[in-house]
Amino acid sequence: MKNTFKKLFPYAVVGVMSGATTFGAIHYYGEKAQDSEFSYFAPKNTDAKYASFNMTGVGDDFVQAAKLTVPAVVSITNFSNRTQRGRSESDWFDLFFGPRGGMPQRQQAPQDAPAMPSGMGSGVIISPDGYIISNNHVVANASKLEVVLSNKKTYVANLVGTDPTTDIALLKIEDKGLPFLNFANSDNVEVGQWVLAVGNPMGLNSTVTAGIVSAKGRSIDLLSQQSRTPIESFIQTDAAINPGNSGGALVNPQGELIGINSAISSKTGYYEGYGFAVPSNLARKVVEDLKKFGLVQRGFLGVVPLDLSDQRAVAAYNRERNAKIKGGNGVLLLQVSEKGGAEDAGLRTGDIITKVDNVEIGSYYDLSFVVGSKRPGDRVAVTYNRNGKTYTTNVTLKDEKGGTSLRSKARSEERF
């Protein structure tokens, strides 16, 4: 089995592997063409209540949506003590926030240097008692996180937890009766619908821009920089977003949260037409897990899939294995792990997964999004093709160690 992965690695990225129980996914990495560069929004140093209302007939008038959203979007300042990080971490930090204090990028700060503002981003209050959702890269390497509300009230936030796989982080400030946003069902988002992006770009607090949803389920191969098993199924929008918008809100005309802004398509680091947001359904699942368990509970099928929609991955696999696999939609199972959920349900090497819970699976990213949104112990209906015939089986998902029990570190049983 180890030899198999060594042979596949030159043209593929292998996800989480734990013994012979659970595997991540393979997708093409080496020769992928990049027409654009994708950047996080982290910039250089630079008592309302939630209410519902009837938006019937409002059309493209976003005044009420903005009034709801702005008080619930906060500015987050990352204070970092550079002496706490090694060179590799410093380089990673500078990649997103830029070198601080005029120092050369690789120069190390003095040993007694105090924590300094290292970057700024945004966050969204999602409960009246102070839970805030943001991006993992906004809070990375922080020794202190300072949160400022739209009314200028300032707090020091506690970091509840992070999930590099989705680039989501959960923070907590101590207060009551705070303005907050409700999560909408991102499955109901439609291409072409109007949206608002709210954040703190380039130090301009409480900035609201409007645009439309340009695409759904977009993968940009960005999160592989911080996770071996990234889950990317972004909402793409043309609402203007810039450095500092990371962790900010993408809302519908009703002022409901449909996404967390995370990245832009840009060669300059500034807005050039498109931004990308983590869908609210995935973000909500992550923060619920972080709040309830202290870690993210993520289910795995227990397979190594080949993305048939990735022509380069298919071609590379055919060259390496002297195979004649044809590209198309779906994912081909290159390997089914022993005692994994897929094997228990009767899936075999060579099967092609086309649906999970009746959701079309056109690519690896579709599969990782649907399965990654589930927890160990959840059952999913997997539709697959074998020798030209279509079958459906129920798979009980397992964790990366092959178990189905939920591991808990949290003290609360609450859900948002």
JOCORUR-V685138 format. One record per residue. N is the residue number from 1. RES is the residue in one letter. PSI is psi as a letter, one per 40 degrees, with the letter a starting at -180 (none if undefined). BURIAL is # if it has 16 or more other C-alpha atoms within 10 Angstrom, else .. D_CENTER is the distance of its C-alpha to the mean C-alpha in Angstrom with 2 decimals. Layout:
BEGIN
n = {N N}
res = {RES RES}
psi = {PSI PSI}
burial = {BURIAL BURIAL}
d_center = {D_CENTER D_CENTER}
END
This chain:
BEGIN
n = {1 2 3 4 5 6 7 8 9 10 11 12 13 14 15 16 17 18 19 20 21 22 23 24 25 26 27 28 29 30 31 32 33 34 35 36 37 38 39 40 41 42 43 44 45 46 47 48 49 50 51 52 53 54 55 56 57 58 59 60 61 62 63 64 65 66 67 68 69 70 71 72 73 74 75 76 77 78 79 80 81 82 83 84 85 86 87 88 89 90 91 92 93 94 95 96 97 98 99 100 101 102 103 104 105 106 107 108 109 110 111 112 113 114 115 116 117 118 119 120 121 122 123 124 125 126 127 128 129 130 131 132 133 134 135 136 137 138 139 140 141 142 143 144 145 146 147 148 149 150 151 152 153 154 155 156 157 158 159 160 161 162 163 164 165 166 167 168 169 170 171 172 173 174 175 176 177 178 179 180 181 182 183 184 185 186 187 188 189 190 191 192 193 194 195 196 197 198 199 200 201 202 203 204 205 206 207 208 209 210 211 212 213 214 215 216 217 218 219 220 221 222 223 224 225 226 227 228 229 230 231 232 233 234 235 236 237 238 239 240 241 242 243 244 245 246 247 248 249 250 251 252 253 254 255 256 257 258 259 260 261 262 263 264 265 266 267 268 269 270 271 272 273 274 275 276 277 278 279 280 281 282 283 284 285 286 287 288 289 290 291 292 293 294 295 296 297 298 299 300 301 302 303 304 305 306 307 308 309 310 311 312 313 314 315 316 317 318 319 320 321 322 323 324 325 326 327 328 329 330 331 332 333 334 335 336 337 338 339 340 341 342 343 344 345 346 347 348 349 350 351 352 353 354 355 356 357 358 359 360 361 362 363 364 365 366 367 368 369 370 371 372 373 374 375 376 377 378 379 380 381 382 383 384 385 386 387 388 389 390 391 392 393 394 395 396 397 398 399 400 401 402 403 404 405 406 407 408 409 410 411 412 413 414 415 416}
res = {M K N T F K K L F P Y A V V G V M S G A T T F G A I H Y Y G E K A Q D S E F S Y F A P K N T D A K Y A S F N M T G V G D D F V Q A A K L T V P A V V S I T N F S N R T Q R G R S E S D W F D L F F G P R G G M P Q R Q Q A P Q D A P A M P S G M G S G V I I S P D G Y I I S N N H V V A N A S K L E V V L S N K K T Y V A N L V G T D P T T D I A L L K I E D K G L P F L N F A N S D N V E V G Q W V L A V G N P M G L N S T V T A G I V S A K G R S I D L L S Q Q S R T P I E S F I Q T D A A I N P G N S G G A L V N P Q G E L I G I N S A I S S K T G Y Y E G Y G F A V P S N L A R K V V E D L K K F G L V Q R G F L G V V P L D L S D Q R A V A A Y N R E R N A K I K G G N G V L L L Q V S E K G G A E D A G L R T G D I I T K V D N V E I G S Y Y D L S F V V G S K R P G D R V A V T Y N R N G K T Y T T N V T L K D E K G G T S L R S K A R S E E R F}
psi = {d d d d d d d d d d e i h h a h h h b f d h i a i h i i d d f h i h d i i h i i e h i i g none f i i h i i i h e h e d b f h e d d d d d d d d d e h i h h h h h h h d e e i i d d d d d d d d d d e i i i e e i i d e h i i i d e h i h i h e i i a i i h h e i e e e h h i a i d e d e h f h e i h h h h i d e e h i i h i h h d i i g d d e f i i h i h i h i i f i i i i i h i h e d e h i h e i i i h h h a g h f e g i f h h i i a i h d i i f h h e f d e e d e i e g i h h g i h h i e h h i i h e e h e i h h i i e e f i h e i h h d i i h i e e e i h e d i i h i h i d d d d d d d d d d d d d e e i h h h i i d f i h i h h e e g d d d d d d d d d d e f i f h i i a i i h h h d i h i h e i d d d d e e i i h e i h h d i h f e h h h e i d d d d d d d d e e i i h e i h i h h h i h h f e i h i h i h h h i i a e e e i e i h h h e i e i e i i none}
burial = {. . . . . . . # # . # # # # # # # . . # # # # # # # # # # . . . . . . . . # # # # # # # # . . . . # . . . . . . . . . . . # . # # # . # # # # # # # # # # # # # # # # . . . . . . # # # # # . # # # # # . . . . . . . . . . . . . . # # # # # # # # # # # # # # # # # # # # # # # # # # # # . # # # # # # # . . . . # # # # # # # # # # # # # # # # # # # . . . . # # # # # # # # # . . # . . . . # # # # # # # # # # . # # # # # # # # # # # # . # # # # # # # . # # # # # # # # # # # # # # # # # # # # # # # # # # # # # # # # # # # # # # # # # . . # # # . . # # # # # # # # # # # # # # # # # # # # # # # # # # # # # # # # # # # # # . # # # # # # . . . . . . . . . # . # # # # # # # # # # . # # # # # # . # # # # # # # # # # . . . # # # # # # # # # # # # # # # # # # . # # . # # # # . . . . . . # # # # # # # # # # # # # . . . . . . . . . . . .}
d_center = {29.87 29.06 31.13 29.19 25.91 27.81 29.10 25.77 23.98 25.62 23.80 20.75 17.90 18.44 15.78 16.71 20.43 22.39 26.08 26.93 24.83 21.21 19.57 16.28 16.45 18.21 17.28 19.25 18.79 22.17 23.63 20.82 22.10 20.22 21.64 19.30 17.47 13.94 13.70 11.78 13.74 15.37 19.11 22.27 24.53 25.47 29.81 28.62 27.85 25.54 27.73 27.63 29.75 30.94 29.46 31.91 33.39 31.28 29.96 28.37 29.59 26.56 28.71 28.13 24.37 24.33 26.66 24.35 21.16 22.55 23.85 20.55 18.58 19.29 19.57 18.33 20.41 19.53 22.85 23.01 26.09 26.16 28.73 26.23 24.30 25.63 25.71 22.64 20.52 22.36 21.72 17.94 18.19 20.52 18.37 16.05 18.65 21.86 24.96 26.45 30.03 31.37 31.21 30.75 27.27 28.41 30.98 30.56 31.39 34.52 34.37 35.11 32.66 31.24 27.65 27.08 24.57 22.19 19.77 18.65 15.68 15.19 14.24 15.09 17.67 17.03 20.30 23.83 24.06 21.49 18.03 15.52 11.76 10.33 8.05 8.72 10.48 12.58 14.11 14.47 18.12 19.33 22.75 22.73 20.43 22.43 21.44 23.62 23.93 25.23 28.66 28.49 28.54 26.98 25.50 24.41 21.20 20.58 17.28 16.70 13.86 10.58 7.93 7.36 6.12 2.51 4.20 5.77 9.56 12.57 15.90 19.37 22.41 25.81 27.27 28.10 28.29 25.40 24.16 20.86 18.87 18.61 15.65 16.66 16.13 13.68 15.57 18.46 17.07 19.38 19.58 22.10 21.64 21.84 19.07 19.19 16.92 17.98 17.52 19.65 19.80 22.29 23.70 24.59 23.78 22.92 22.58 22.14 21.76 21.98 21.06 20.23 17.43 18.06 16.07 13.67 11.70 11.47 10.38 11.26 11.17 9.65 7.37 10.61 12.07 10.66 10.21 12.80 10.88 7.54 6.03 6.01 7.84 7.75 10.69 13.00 15.59 18.68 18.88 19.78 17.21 17.98 17.45 17.01 14.83 11.60 10.60 13.17 13.76 13.89 16.72 19.21 22.96 23.41 21.32 18.71 15.01 13.20 9.98 8.56 9.58 7.77 9.99 13.47 15.68 18.54 21.28 22.33 19.27 20.24 19.87 21.24 20.34 16.70 13.44 9.95 8.02 5.18 8.05 9.96 10.86 7.67 7.18 10.88 11.10 9.15 11.41 14.33 14.15 13.99 16.85 18.89 18.61 17.40 14.87 12.34 14.51 13.21 15.73 16.86 19.51 21.25 21.54 21.14 20.48 21.41 19.68 22.81 21.34 20.93 24.56 24.41 23.00 25.74 28.38 27.54 27.70 30.99 32.46 31.61 32.75 35.43 33.89 34.04 30.78 30.20 26.94 25.70 23.12 21.75 21.17 24.20 24.46 25.78 26.10 26.06 25.98 29.00 28.77 25.18 24.34 24.80 28.17 29.30 28.76 30.77 28.30 29.72 29.09 29.53 28.12 25.79 23.12 23.11 21.77 20.00 21.19 22.72 19.50 20.26 18.66 19.24 17.05 15.20 11.81 13.38 14.51 11.44 9.65 12.93 13.89 10.70 10.95 14.41 16.18 19.01 22.17 20.78 22.74 21.55 23.97 23.57 25.65 26.77 29.52 32.16 35.18 34.88 34.67 31.84 31.17 28.90 28.36 26.61 24.37 23.73 20.43 20.75 18.80 18.64 22.22 23.52 23.99 23.36 23.82 21.24 21.36 21.64 21.83 21.67 24.79 23.89 23.79 22.59 19.84 18.57}
END
